[in-house]
Each structure stands twice: as C-alpha cells, then as structure tokens.
Amino acid sequence: MPRILDNINKANDIKSIKPQDYKRLAKEIRSFLISNVSKTGGHLASNLGVVELTMALHLFMDFPKDKLIWDVGHQSYTHKLLTGRKDQFATLRQLDGISGFPKREESECDAFDTGHSSTAISAALGMVKARDLKGLSNKVVAVIGDGALTGGMAFEALNNAGRLKSNMIIILNDNNMSISENVGGMANYLAKLRTNTRYTGFKESMENALTRKIPGGREIVHCLKRSKDAVKYFMLPNMLFEDMGLTYIGPIDGHNINSLLSALKNANRANKAVVIHVITKKGKGYIPAEKNPSRFHGIDPFYIDNGEPVAKNQTASYTKVFSSALVKMGKKNNKLVAITAAMPYGTGLSSFKKHFPDRFFDVGIAEEHAVTFAAGMAAEGFRPVVAIYSTFLQRSYDQIIHDVCINNLPVIFAIDRAGITGRDGKTHQGIFDLSYLSHIPNLVVMAPKNKWELEEMLEFALSYEGPVAIRYPKGEAYTGLMENREPIRLGKSEIIDKAGDIAILAVGSMVKTAVMVKNRLNDYNIKVTLVNTRFVSPMDCEILEELSENHNVFITMEENVRIGGYGQQVSDFLCRNNKQDIRHINISLPDKFIEHGGVSELFERLDFDAESITRKILDELQF
C-alpha cells in the first residue's frame, strides 16, 4: 500500500488528504521521524508529541502567507515534513543539511528562527501588529510549551497581548515536560486546569441532570456549551489567562485532529488574543520515548528496537566530571547549593539532587531568575553553584552584572557546552561567553585544560570570596597533561613547557589542540613555549610581561569569537605597553553565527583543527 506521506511534497499538500486518512498519516509521520532520527540523532520525544497538532495547524493555515512561530523550535520536524523538506531529512542536523530548528533561509514557511525558549509569543505579537499596520488578514499562531511558559518573557508578552484588538492564536502545548519534568507554580496551575475534578464532575453532573430530568434539556446543554464556557467561569473564577484579557479554550486533546480544528476555527473568530490549551504526550507512539521522554528529548543515533544508543561513550565527559566533583564537595560543605534552569540531567546536577535534595533547586526555564535567586542565597551565607549552558547564560547577562557582580557575591557559574557544541547550530553554539563575561568587574573567569583542572577550579571557586565563572566544553574530558598540576592561584597562568622564542597561550579546551600544534611545529624545528592561561579575567599580565622579554611571537588560542575574547585582551596589553616588536597571532573563532554540524567537522570547516592552525602559523611565520 503506498504511503499517504508520499503525496505531501510541498506546503498545503496536506489539505488534499481525506479526513478518514488523518490517523494513518499521523502514524506514517511518526514512523518516518523515528526511522530518520535513529540515524541522525535529534529531538525525538518533543516531535512525536506534536504530530497531530502540527497536522491540524497545517490544515487550518495557508503557508507561507500565514505565520507559525514555534517556541524553542526543536519540535518543528513535522512542520518541515509538511512543507517540502521530506527528501532532505537524511541530512537533518548534518553539516550543510537541514537544521533541527526553524530557519527562515531554509524555507519561507519558517516564519522566525528560534532555538531558545519563551520567545514565540513576543515574536508573534510583533507580527500581528505588523500585519495590522499593513492592512492584511493572515493568521498568526504561536506554539509555546508549558515548560517555556515559566520564562518571564512569556508573561511579558501575555501581558501585552491582553490588550490586543485583533486576532492572534497562542497554542499552549501542555505535556507536563520541558526537557525534564516541569516544576513550580505554573506547572501546578496547568495541572489543575487539566485535572480539575470539581469542574469536570460538576459539568458532567449538570449535563446529565438537564438532559434526563428537564424537558428540552438537550437544547439547554447545547446552548451552555456555546456560551463562552459559563460553567468553567463558575468553577474557576480566577483563571490566569482570562484575567489577563485573553480568551481561554481548553483543555483540548492534542491528538484529536477534529477537536483541534474546531478549537482553531473558533479561536480565529475572536478579535483578540486566544489561548488554546492543548494536552499532548511527549514521545507518543514510540514506547522507549514515552517511558523516558527526558532521555529522548535530544538523542544521538539509536537502535529502534530498544532505544539504546548506537555508540556508547566510555570516556567521562566534562559534565560528568563536574557532577562527581560537586557531589564530593557537597559532602564536605553543607552550605553548597546547586541551581539549574530546567536542566538537572543536561548539566549533571541530577546526581547532586539525589544526594542533597534539600540543597538542589530547579527553577524552571528561567535563567534570569536562577542567577538572582543564587545571589539572594549567597547574600545569606550559602555557596550557590549555578549550572547553565553557555548559550542560555546569555539570557541572564544583566542579572550577572547587577545582582551578582555589583554585590560581589560568591556565586559560582558552571558554564557547560562552552565553545562549539555541534548539531544544534547557531542558536546553541557557546562561543560568546568569554566576550560577555570577561569585562565584568569582580567576576573571575576561568577555563580548565583537562578533567583534573576542572575539579581543582571548582575547589578554588568554592574558597574564593567573590563570583567565579568556569567554562568547559561539551564532550569527553581531556585526560592529557595529568602531570601538570601546579596549584591554582588567582589570576596566574601555568607554564606547561618553556622553550624557544614563540609562546602559545591557550585557553581551556584549546590547550589540547595547542599541544598538538606545538608537536607539529617541533617537527619544523620550531621550539614553542606552551602556556595554560587558566584565567581570562583577571588576565595574567605578569606572565605576558615575562614572556615578552625573550619571545618575539605570541599565539593566543581560544574557542570563542575574536571580538572581546582573550586574544583581544593580549593585543590590548601589547599596545598599551608599547610592545609592537612582538608579533601576535590570534587564533579564535570568526565573528559570526556558526551553523550546525559535527564538532570535528566544524573545526575543520573553520580551519580550527590542529593541522589547519599549524598551517596558518607557518604561513604567518613565512615558513
């Protein structure tokens, strides 16, 4: 039997599918996603959960005229399938392939590039206002998850949307999950909306009584159902969305296409913002993902029959090293607390949570709040460790300055996924943190060369009376240079090898590459002094002064963009101190957004691998 999916090759083709074939198409889409993601890796559970919702939206909307904005965007795979990208799915998240997130340059049906949470309502509201100013009538729909609704920006947008006098539809995709299980007041509130037995029980009892005991009762029930949820208002008089000026519809079964279409059509009649509350199951249709949606949120290639990963990494990652070290320190210091923004597993804090549940805090997807929350705890004598990915820490820049660093509070920022992270692409590459952190007064910024130094830096940070940021990359921890264990002192670099008149000063993850570059240069009889900088702020000016006495070339290496990075600080030092006779070669990432692909592939593409860097240095030295 031919697949229905084969008849969908461009936007709006789904409209030609017969309603009786919707369930079959949904099953085919799930099978397609499982088969493809098992080979490429990607965000599986979230996409399996929104198949029917996406189908309903595509039946309701006309692309690309209508605008669909996905919050976060990792659940847009079915949308990509239905807009002509089916044949490209073998390249999903691969170098030069299609992105795992919406991407405007990839398709005109992708209305907005997204990758971080809590942004969709704001973007959609801006598009609604633009539409109205242009005198158009196209539909604008934002899809936001219940986890993303914990972000403060979403509430700012909802507050603004409450004053809207034209149509806008907000789909609240409620699966009781973000990456991990949702926490906090909003999660509890939505749970009550889903399961309020007083409301549902009263409504059912009233319907039964009217139908059985009162002449014309069926007509009365029908009128009540059409009367803007009068029963709901009676039982739930203080509903958040309605009180903010938005119309609320739901909860709706997110896997019932007919119910979804009915809700969308009703919502489209309103001259205001409408929230449609949709209940979905994350991982639906694939048992391993249903049982463990957190593990299948973002997954590497796996075996379909059991969900087990194809490649099992036996080497400890930096995240695991951090996790183990923090538990060890937590046993010694009862003032140590750990904070995450909805990512206890991704950041390695789940182990700390298991050992010290009372000292572990998951604040939901709310990075800004996480930082100021930590500042409050630090002000009262605790030692908070805030573990957040580099790309997400960008969201709390003002809180780092205003609430932590101005107060000079001993908050430790454990910055995971620093540098190039790979297949999630430009929204997730952690390539800006040295630039946006190293210029902040009072903040110490460090980067470890290997697994042992990460643990030692955590110990140093715990003893330091001020804020400290430690950035480390995704992936396996470097186990080289074990013998180089010089004690960590504030603002002091570590000389690994001293030879020749060329000095390489490498930051954190680039020490491993610098060792390889040094060995390659040695093959050309070029002797190199290798320095592990350790501290980007405060910068070790003494080592620069010392090296400038007998080295005529400085080579700085960092996994960060050039502007604002360590290399620029070294250039500034040389300029300020009239050391123009020293040549400086700045090895850093280009000042641009970096696309998706494997980490090693991207390093080669950017001429950032050891061989390319060696070649560049030889060219600069005219060797």
Secondary structure, DSSP 8 states (H G I E B T S, - for coil): ---GGGG--STTGGGGS-GGGHHHHHHHHHHHHHHHHHHH-B--HHHHTTHHHHHHHHHH--TTTSEEEESSSTT-HHHHHTTT-GGGGGGTTSTTS--SS--TTT-TT--S---SSS-HHHHHHHHHHHHHHHT----EEEEEETTGGGSHHHHHHHHHHTT--S-EEEEEEE-SBSSSB--SHHHHHHHHHHH-HHHHHHHHHHHHHHHHHSTTHHHHHHHHHTSSSHHHHHH-TT-HHHHTT-EEEEEEETT-HHHHHHHHHHHTT-SSEEEEEEE--TTTT-HHHHH-TTTTTSB-SB-TTT--BSS---S-BHHHHHHHHHHHHHHH-TTEEEEESS-TTTTTTHHHHHH-GGGEEE--S-HHHHHHHHHHHHHTT-EEEEEEEHHHHGGGHHHIIIIIITTT---EEEEES-B---TTGGGT-B-SHHHHHTTSTT-EEE--SSHHHHHHHHHHHHHSSS-EEEE--SSB-----TT------TT--EEEE--SSEEEEE-TTHHHHHHHHHHHHHHTT--EEEEE--EEETT-HHHHHHHHTT-SEEEEEEEEESTTSHHHHHHHHHHHTT-TTSEEEEEEE-SS----S-HHHHHHHTT-SHHHHHHHHHHHTT-
